């Protein structure tokens, strides 16, 4: 129940974030209607308003930011899962080794009873 509520809340926050980005982009496009032709070293882009170019750069920045954070989080998760697997193997090896050995306290009690 709590996981479902958290999931719904997470989706609503994401949709709200997208709405804020869209409104900000529309506001920038409306406030900057001057035509502008962007010349890059290999290509000249068509003449569009400054606001449209700013919105495209904003969208590119948002996408690159999400992509970068996704890559960082997945790489940390990958390395953490590798460390967890290694630790689990060590625990299994130690528990298997200790299961084969008798406890010291039990063996000393058996000797004193004889």
PEPEKA-V174872 format. One record per residue. N is the residue number from 1. SS is DSSP state (2 for helix, 1 for strand, 0 for the rest). OMEGA is omega in radians with two decimals (none if undefined). Layout:
n = (N | N)
ss = (SS | SS)
omega = (OMEGA | OMEGA)
//
This chain:
n = (1 | 2 | 3 | 4 | 5 | 6 | 7 | 8 | 9 | 10 | 11 | 12 | 13 | 14 | 15 | 16 | 17 | 18 | 19 | 20 | 21 | 22 | 23 | 24 | 25 | 26 | 27 | 28 | 29 | 30 | 31 | 32 | 33 | 34 | 35 | 36 | 37 | 38 | 39 | 40 | 41 | 42 | 43 | 44 | 45 | 46 | 47 | 48 | 49 | 50 | 51 | 52 | 53 | 54 | 55 | 56 | 57 | 58 | 59 | 60 | 61 | 62 | 63 | 64 | 65 | 66 | 67 | 68 | 69 | 70 | 71 | 72 | 73 | 74 | 75 | 76 | 77 | 78 | 79 | 80 | 81 | 82 | 83 | 84 | 85 | 86 | 87 | 88 | 89 | 90 | 91 | 92 | 93 | 94 | 95 | 96 | 97 | 98 | 99 | 100 | 101 | 102 | 103 | 104 | 105 | 106 | 107 | 108 | 109 | 110 | 111 | 112 | 113 | 114)
ss = (0 | 2 | 2 | 2 | 2 | 2 | 2 | 2 | 2 | 2 | 2 | 2 | 2 | 2 | 2 | 2 | 2 | 2 | 2 | 2 | 2 | 2 | 2 | 2 | 2 | 2 | 2 | 2 | 2 | 2 | 2 | 0 | 0 | 0 | 1 | 1 | 1 | 1 | 1 | 0 | 0 | 0 | 0 | 1 | 1 | 1 | 1 | 1 | 1 | 2 | 2 | 2 | 2 | 2 | 2 | 2 | 2 | 2 | 2 | 2 | 2 | 2 | 2 | 2 | 2 | 2 | 2 | 2 | 2 | 2 | 2 | 2 | 2 | 2 | 2 | 2 | 2 | 2 | 2 | 2 | 2 | 2 | 2 | 2 | 2 | 2 | 2 | 2 | 2 | 2 | 2 | 2 | 2 | 2 | 2 | 2 | 2 | 2 | 2 | 2 | 0 | 0 | 0 | 2 | 2 | 2 | 2 | 2 | 2 | 2 | 2 | 2 | 2 | 0)
omega = (-3.13 | 3.12 | 3.14 | 3.11 | 3.10 | 3.13 | 3.12 | 3.13 | 3.12 | 3.12 | 3.13 | 3.10 | 3.10 | 3.12 | 3.09 | 3.11 | 3.10 | 3.12 | 3.11 | 3.12 | -3.13 | 3.13 | 3.10 | 3.11 | 3.12 | 3.14 | 3.11 | -3.13 | -3.13 | -3.08 | -3.10 | -3.07 | -3.09 | 3.11 | -3.05 | 3.07 | -3.09 | 3.13 | 3.08 | -3.09 | -3.08 | -3.03 | 3.01 | -3.12 | -3.10 | -3.13 | 3.09 | 3.11 | 3.12 | 3.14 | 3.12 | 3.11 | 3.10 | 3.10 | 3.12 | 3.11 | 3.09 | 3.13 | 3.10 | 3.10 | 3.12 | -3.14 | 3.12 | 3.09 | 3.10 | 3.14 | 3.13 | 3.14 | 3.10 | 3.13 | 3.13 | -3.11 | -3.13 | 3.10 | 3.08 | 3.11 | 3.12 | -3.12 | 3.09 | 3.12 | 3.06 | 3.11 | 3.12 | 3.10 | 3.13 | 3.12 | 3.11 | 3.09 | 3.12 | 3.12 | 3.12 | 3.13 | 3.13 | 3.14 | 3.10 | 3.14 | -3.13 | 3.11 | 3.14 | -3.12 | 3.03 | 3.13 | -3.10 | -3.11 | 3.14 | -3.11 | 3.11 | 3.08 | 3.12 | -3.14 | -3.11 | 3.13 | -3.09 | none)
//
